[in-house]
Amino acid sequence: MATTSPPQVVLVTGGTGLVGNALRSVVAADPSKEHATWIFLGRKDCDLIDAVATKALFERYKPTHVIHLAAHVGGLFANLTSNLEFYEDNMRINDSVLAACVAHRVKLVSCLSTCIFPDKSAYPIDETMVHNGPPHASNEGYSYAKRMLEVHSRLCRTAFGLDFVTVVPTNVYGPYDQFNLSQSHVVPGLIHKCYLAKLHSTPLIVGGTGKPLRQFMCVARVLAHSHTSHLLLHHAASRTTSRG
């Protein structure tokens, strides 16, 4: 007698953000994803800092797969003034989500950030270098919380034999980014500055010396990358993966 596999329910935390919205577009355009039920959650759907609310959310949807994108994020100025808040909020979010994932024995992919890498590091960098030194002090709260997400996922994988993996994309930008000048990252901040300069016919002023090198990738290209797409959409890897 033929058996049928249980229905797949993919829960995406941070589903209304930059990467979440891009992932939603990829799923909507791919008929092969129709066998699964995709649930994209935003902050209004659940306060993931609240472990009790997160547990109730998982009980309601009973996911088989989780793509964890949710985080309390901000640009340079927000991090400089609120490092403790970024650390505490993100630690609580990750603890709540991973505890629920363990309880439901889901397949989990969590998205980290390039800021987790050491401030002083040799290049090129890869995933083996994450813990080789402290991150930049300007956003150490967020960075250490993201590092601990990698550690937490790895320990859960070892202790419970669960398929928990983490990915480290490069700096991404695109639609649904944060364009507020006090909270944005580099590319959306520059776009906003260009807009204001053109609107008011004023000079475009870019801070800094121009010497630091940064790598950026449009979020659509990140998901178009075969390896990243395979991880996020199929949960088929077994290690931390860095892709620039």
C-alpha positions in Angstrom: 0.0 0.0 0.0 1.4 3.4 -1.0 2.2 5.9 1.7 2.0 9.6 1.4 4.4 12.0 3.1 3.0 14.4 5.6 2.2 17.9 4.3 5.0 20.4 4.5 4.4 23.6 6.3 7.1 26.2 5.9 7.1 29.0 8.5 9.1 32.1 7.6 9.9 34.4 10.4 10.7 38.0 9.3 8.6 37.2 6.3 7.7 40.9 5.7 11.2 42.2 5.7 13.9 42.5 2.9 14.8 38.9 2.5 11.3 37.6 3.5 9.5 39.5 0.8 12.1 38.5 -1.8 11.6 34.8 -0.8 7.9 35.3 -1.0 8.3 36.4 -4.7 10.5 33.4 -5.5 7.9 31.0 -4.0 5.0 32.7 -5.8 6.8 32.3 -9.1 7.8 28.6 -8.7 4.9 26.1 -9.2 7.1 23.3 -7.7 6.7 25.0 -4.2 2.9 24.5 -4.3 3.1 21.1 -2.5 4.0 23.0 0.7 2.1 25.5 2.7 4.1 28.7 3.1 3.4 31.0 6.0 5.2 34.4 6.0 5.1 36.1 9.4 5.7 39.7 10.3 6.1 41.5 13.6 2.4 42.1 13.8 1.7 38.4 13.7 3.8 37.5 16.8 6.2 39.1 19.2 9.0 36.5 18.9 10.7 38.0 22.0 7.9 36.4 24.0 8.6 32.7 24.4 5.1 31.9 25.4 3.6 33.7 22.3 6.2 32.0 20.1 5.3 28.5 21.5 1.6 29.2 20.9 2.4 30.3 17.3 4.1 27.0 16.6 1.3 25.1 18.1 -1.1 26.9 15.8 0.7 26.3 12.6 2.6 23.1 13.4 5.5 23.8 10.9 7.7 21.1 9.5 10.3 23.6 8.2 11.3 27.0 9.5 13.3 29.7 7.7 14.3 32.1 10.5 14.9 35.6 9.1 13.4 37.6 12.0 15.7 40.0 13.9 15.8 43.4 15.5 18.0 45.2 13.0 19.2 48.7 12.4 21.9 50.7 10.8 25.1 52.2 12.2 23.6 54.9 14.2 20.9 52.7 15.7 23.5 50.1 16.8 25.8 52.7 18.2 23.1 54.0 20.6 21.4 50.8 21.4 23.9 47.9 21.5 22.5 46.4 24.6 18.9 46.5 23.3 20.0 44.8 20.0 21.8 42.1 21.9 19.0 41.3 24.4 16.2 41.5 21.8 17.9 39.2 19.3 19.0 36.7 22.0 15.4 36.4 23.2 14.1 36.1 19.6 16.5 33.4 18.8 16.0 31.5 22.0 12.2 31.6 21.6 12.4 30.4 18.0 14.9 27.7 18.5 13.2 26.3 21.6 10.0 26.0 19.5 11.9 24.4 16.6 13.4 21.8 19.0 10.0 21.0 20.5 8.5 20.5 17.0 11.6 18.8 15.5 11.5 21.0 12.4 14.1 21.5 9.7 15.6 24.9 10.4 17.6 27.4 8.3 18.6 30.6 10.1 20.0 33.6 8.4 23.0 35.3 10.0 24.9 38.5 9.0 28.4 39.4 7.7 28.8 41.7 10.7 29.5 38.5 12.8 33.0 38.2 11.3 35.9 39.6 13.3 36.7 43.3 12.9 40.4 42.4 12.3 40.5 39.6 9.8 42.5 38.3 6.8 40.7 38.3 3.5 39.0 36.5 1.9 36.8 35.4 4.8 34.8 32.2 5.2 32.6 30.5 7.8 35.5 28.9 9.6 36.7 32.4 10.7 33.5 33.6 12.5 34.8 33.1 16.0 38.4 34.1 15.4 38.1 37.5 17.1 35.6 40.2 18.3 33.3 41.9 15.8 33.4 45.6 15.3 32.5 47.5 18.5 29.9 49.7 16.7 27.4 46.8 16.4 28.8 44.2 18.8 25.4 43.6 20.5 23.7 42.5 17.3 26.8 40.7 16.0 27.3 38.6 19.2 23.6 37.7 19.2 23.9 36.5 15.6 27.1 34.5 16.5 25.3 32.8 19.3 22.5 31.8 16.9 25.1 29.8 15.0 26.4 28.3 18.2 22.9 27.5 19.5 21.9 25.9 16.1 25.1 23.8 16.1 24.6 22.6 19.7 21.0 21.7 19.0 22.1 19.7 15.9 24.6 17.8 18.0 22.4 17.3 21.1 19.2 16.3 19.3 20.2 15.2 15.9 18.1 17.9 14.3 18.6 19.5 10.8 19.5 23.0 12.0 21.8 25.0 9.7 22.8 28.6 9.3 23.7 30.7 6.3 25.8 33.9 6.1 24.8 36.0 3.0 26.9 39.1 2.1 25.5 42.6 2.6 22.1 42.6 0.8 19.8 45.4 -0.4 16.7 45.7 -2.4 12.9 46.4 -2.2 11.4 46.5 1.3 14.7 47.7 2.8 14.9 50.3 5.5 15.4 53.7 4.0 15.2 55.8 7.1 18.5 57.7 7.3 18.9 57.1 11.0 18.3 53.3 10.8 19.3 52.3 7.2 22.3 50.4 6.1 24.7 51.7 3.5 23.0 51.2 0.1 19.4 52.2 1.1 20.9 55.2 3.0 22.8 56.3 -0.1 19.7 55.9 -2.2 17.8 58.1 0.1 20.6 60.7 0.1 20.6 60.7 -3.7 16.9 61.2 -3.7 17.0 64.1 -1.3 19.9 65.7 -3.2 18.0 65.6 -6.5 14.8 66.7 -4.9 16.3 69.8 -3.3 19.1 70.4 -5.9 21.7 70.1 -3.2 25.2 68.5 -3.2 25.3 64.8 -2.5 27.5 64.4 0.6 28.8 60.9 1.5 30.5 60.4 4.8 33.8 58.6 5.3 37.2 58.5 3.6 36.2 56.3 0.7 39.0 53.9 1.5 37.0 51.0 3.1 35.9 48.3 0.8 32.4 46.7 1.1 30.7 44.0 -0.8 27.0 44.3 -1.6 24.5 42.1 -3.5 20.9 42.6 -4.5 18.6 40.3 -2.5 17.2 38.9 -5.7 20.6 37.7 -6.7 21.2 36.1 -3.3 18.1 34.0 -3.8 19.0 33.4 -7.4 22.3 31.9 -6.3 21.7 28.1 -6.7 23.4 27.2 -3.3 21.6 29.8 -1.2 18.3 29.1 -2.9 18.7 25.4 -2.3 19.3 26.0 1.4 16.5 28.4 1.9 13.9 26.5 -0.2 14.9 22.9 0.4 16.7 22.8 3.7 19.2 20.3 2.3 22.5 21.2 3.9 24.2 20.2 7.1 26.7 22.9 8.0 27.1 26.7 8.3 27.6 28.1 4.9 29.0 31.5 3.8 28.4 32.9 0.4 29.7 36.2 -0.9 
